[in-house]
Amino acid sequence: MGYGFIGQKFKKDEESLFYTSCMYAYQPIFRECFGKEITKFEGRVTMREIEEFRNGISKFADKKYSLDHKRMAGYIDNISHDQLVNDLNKLCDLMESKEVRYLFIS
């Protein structure tokens, strides 16, 4: 079980523009870096949330938050810390360019 990040243009779109996932073990780290539960970013994207998300990513990018040592072979949400940081930055770029206007995090 892990987190899935899905970016869409509109809430009711059937196609997503962005998807990535990661281990649920990142929950306390996300809470520390982003200042709140990561799922609180779910919903319509606002400029304020983009700024908060970008700040959280910059904190999360620190190697001390890497949980690469907890990755398990065959686990569907196996993603390296570096790849997760890259993916989250890409998501934030898509939100800033208004390509992604609705975010699902589960």
N, C-alpha and C positions, 0 to 999 in steps of 0.2 A: 504494500500500500504506500502511496506517496501523493505528492501534489501534482496536479496538472494545471498548466497555464494555457488558456485558450484566448486568443485575440480575434475579435470579429469587428466588422464595420458597424453592424447594427445588431441589437439583441436577438432579433428573430431570424437572422441569416442562417442558412443551412450549412454554408461553407465557412471554415475558419481561415483566417489569414496567417495565423501563427499558432504553433503548439510546441510545448516542451513539458517535460516532467522531471521530477526529482524525488529523492527519498523523503519520507515524512520525518526522518530524524533531524531534518533542518528546522523543524518547528521552533525550538527555543532560540536558535541562532537568528532566524527571520524576525522573531519577536524583538530580539535585542537590536538588530541592525535597522529594522524598519520602524521600530517604536510601537508596533501593534501587531496583532495577528495578521499574517499575510493575506488571509481570506477577506479581510476588511477592505482590501482594494478592489474586490469584485464589484462589478456594476459599470455604470456609465463613467467614462474617463473624463476627469476634469483637469485643468491646468495645475491646480494645487496638488492633486494626487500624483500627477506626472513628476512634479518637483520632489515630493516625498519619496516616490518610488526610485527616482534617480539617486537621491541622497542615500537611501537604503542600499542600493546596489553598490555605491562607492564604498560604503562601510563593509558590506558583505564580501567584496573583492579581496579583502585582506586574507592571505593564506592561512592565518590562524583559525579561520572559520571552515576550512576544508574538512570534509568528512570522507575523503577518498579512502581512508583506511577502513571504513565501515561498508564499502561497496561489496556486494555479494555476486558471485558468478550466476548468470542466468536471471537476475532480478530485472524486471522490466523497467524500473525507474533508475537503473544504473546510469548515472551521468557524472562525469568528473566535475569538480568544483570549477575549474577553468571554463569548461563548456557551458555550465550553468550560468556563470557570470556573463559569458558572451551572449547566450540566448536571452537572458534578462535585459541586457543592454540593447539587443536587437528589438525586443518587445517595446522597450521604452522609446527607441527611435521611431518605431511604427506608431506609437501613441502620440509622440510629439508632431509627427507629420500628418496626424489625423487620419491615417489609414486604418488604425485600430481605434475604435471609439467605444467599444464595449469589451470588458474583460471578465472572463470566468476563471475562477480559481477554486479547485476542489481537491 
